[in-house]
Amino acid sequence: MDYGELMAGGIKLMVFGMGMVYVFLVIMIGAMKVLEVALRPFATLLDPPAAAPAAKKPAASSEDANLAAIAAAVVAKMTKK
């Protein structure tokens, strides 16, 4: 086999592989659409999830400020090397 035949075979294999992936994805999307339609009547059987109450953000304490200062000092010391 010369270089041209090898390249042609590689291109054919690439096009075949990409075509198979495309066909698989089209079939998968079709199956998902069919399942959506088939399972739509059962969607009302499940209760909707309850909305979680909004959590209040606590005020920053002095301990958090101390930890932030320590972290900044460590980063500053490590970057001076």
Buried (B, 14 or more C-beta within 10 A) or exposed (E): EEEEEEEEEEEEEEEEEEEEEEEEEEEEEEEEEEEEEEEEEEEEEEEEEEEEEEEEEEEEEEEEEEEEEEEEEEEEEEEEE
